[in-house]
Amino acid sequence: MSDNDQPDLLPAGHRIAGHVVTRLLGRGAMGDVYEVVHEETGESYALKLLNKEMLERASVVERFRKEAKIMTALDHPHIAKVDASGLEGDRHWLRVELLGGMVFEEGAEEVTTLGDFINFRGGRLPQQEVLECLRQFLDALRYAHGRGIIHRDLKPANILMHAGGMKIADFGIVATVGEEWLRTQVEKTVASTIAMGGKVNGLDLGTVGNASGETSLIGTYAYMSPEQKEGLPATAQSDIYAVGLICFHMLTGHKEPRFKLPSRIDDGLDPSWDKFILGTLEKEPSARHADAGAALEALEKVAEAMETPSGESPAQAVKPQQPVQAEQPVGETPSTGTPAEEAGAGRSADPTSSTRRKRPVRLALAVVLMVVVILGLLKFWNAPETQPPRADDDSLPKAGN
C-alpha cells in the first residue's frame, strides 16, 4: 500500500516543525513515528505524531503538555531521550533520539526492539543475556519509579535495541491519553480479534515498524497487569508484572506462564529464577516486588545463585559429585543445624576437611581404649593367687558337727 492510499501518512519530503520527513518508521495505536532530519542542524531524529482522535478532548491536550515536560526531564542511559515537543497544525508531536538498531548477521534484517531480538535468537535467550537485559531496563524503571513515573505499557515492542544496549520508549504516553481511553481501545480490539478467530497472547508482536495499531493494542493487552485489565489505576507494581511476563518469555520462549515455573518448563534453568518470577507475577500488586529497585535486588540474588568458578557459564558448570542423602541412616543422631548450615556443610570447598576434623577424635578414643586395656591387664597380673581349701582345714564344717 502506497502513502497515497493512506491520507494520514506524511510523504517523504514533507516539512513539519522545522524537520523534513525521511520515512515512516512505524504505526501504533497512539500515533505514527517518522524518521526526520532537522532543517538547520542536519541531525536525524524520530518524530512521534500523536493520533488526532486522541487529542480531541481538552483534558488530554493539557495532560500532553504536562507529560511532555516530564518526558523531556528524564535523563537515563536506558530511556529513549525526548528532547522537544510541540503542536504543528492539529498534530501534537514528540521528538525522540533516533536509535539505529542492530544487525547481527550479514544480510539479516535490522533488530530494532527486544521482540525482534528474541525472535532473532530463536524465541528465547540464554540465562546470562536475560540477566543483562533485565538489569538494563529494570535500572531504567528504578530511575523512573523513583520520580513517581509509571510506564503503564511496558512490552518487548517498547524496549528498543541499539549498539549501546537497550532503551525503553514511550514513557508518559499512556498518562497523556488516559488509562481509561487506552483500556477501552484495547478491549474493543481484543474482542474484535477474538470474534474473527484471531489470537491475542499468541500473536507475534514483532517490530514496531511492522506493527499496525491493532497489533500494538493487542501487545498492550498481552502484557497488562490484572489490575489494569480490571480498570484500576496502574502502579509501579503494574510495571513489575509486565517485567515478569517479559522475563518469562525470554527464559522459556512462552508468552504465558500457564501456572508453570521456568525450571519446570526447562530443568536447565537455574531454580532461583522461579522465586524471581513469583515475585513479579503475583495477582495482588502488594504481593509483588514493591518497585523496580526491589526487583533489581531480587535479580542480583539470581545472579549470585548462578555464579560458577573459573568464569564458566552456568550451562558448563559441573554439578556437585557428592550425592545428597535424602534419609537419615538408622541409629544416627539427627543434625541440629539450620537448613542453611546443613546446606553449607554439604557444599564444603574442601571435601577432606571433615575427615581431618574426625582424626583427633578417633586418636583420643584409641588412646583411652589402650589405657583401659593396660590397666585391666595389670590388675589381673597383680591379683593374689588363690588355693583350693584343704580337707583338714578347720574352717570347713566337720561331719556330724
Protein Blocks (a to p, Z undefined) as FASTA:
>chain_A
ZZklmmkbccehiaeehiacfbdfbdcfkbccdddddfklopacddddddfklmmpfklm
mmmmmmmmmmmmpccfkbccdfbdcdehjaccddddddebjafbghiacdfbfklmmmmn
oopacfklmmmmmmmmmmmmmmmmmnopafklacfklpccdfklpadehihklmmnopkl
mmmmmmmmmmmmmmnopafklpcfkjfklpcfklmmmmmmmmpcfklmnopacdfklmmm
mmmmmmmmmmnopabfnlpafklmmmkbcfklmmmmmmmmgfblklmcfblmlmmmmmmm
mmmmmpcehhiafklpccdfbdcdfbdcehiacdfbdfklmmmmmmgfblklmmmmmmmm
mmmmmmmmmmmmmmmmmmmmmpccdddddfklmkbccehZZ
